Amino acid sequence: MSSRFFIGNLAPDATEHGLRDFFVARGLAVSQVSIVLDRGTGRSRGFAFVEFGGAAEADAAIETLGDASIDGRNLIVRHVDEREPASSHRSRARKEEP
């Protein structure tokens, strides 16, 4: 199982540092936090991708974050399935063209 998760329903002023602190305070080993930002405003679009240390941490995250909330907002937590990078899809499509 991948240790990467989608975390949704974040406040627009959410920060990666604040999100990392939230998980660490709950005993979860976080290896990476990436909040997706709006290009125009530079503010959070309301979701992030978080990677935990490994399978054990991922299992703990599922149990710990099931009903978690930040700033009164219930988090949406979903496991992210790993997939091939987009660049490999494009290069394969180019090779197939006549």
Stockholm file with secondary structure:
# STOCKHOLM 1.0

chainA/1-98         MSSRFFIGNLAPDATEHGLRDFFVARGLAVSQVSIVLDRGTGRSRGFAFVEFGGAAEADAAIETLGDASIDGRNLIVRHVDEREPASSHRSRARKEEP
#=GR chainA/1-98 SS CCCEEEEECCCTTCCHHHHHHHHHHTTCCEEEEEEEECTTTCSEEEEEEEEESSHHHHHHHHHHHTTCEETTEECEEEECCCCCCHHHHHHHHHHHCC
#=GC SS_cons        CCCEEEEECCCTTCCHHHHHHHHHHTTCCEEEEEEEECTTTCSEEEEEEEEESSHHHHHHHHHHHTTCEETTEECEEEECCCCCCHHHHHHHHHHHCC
//
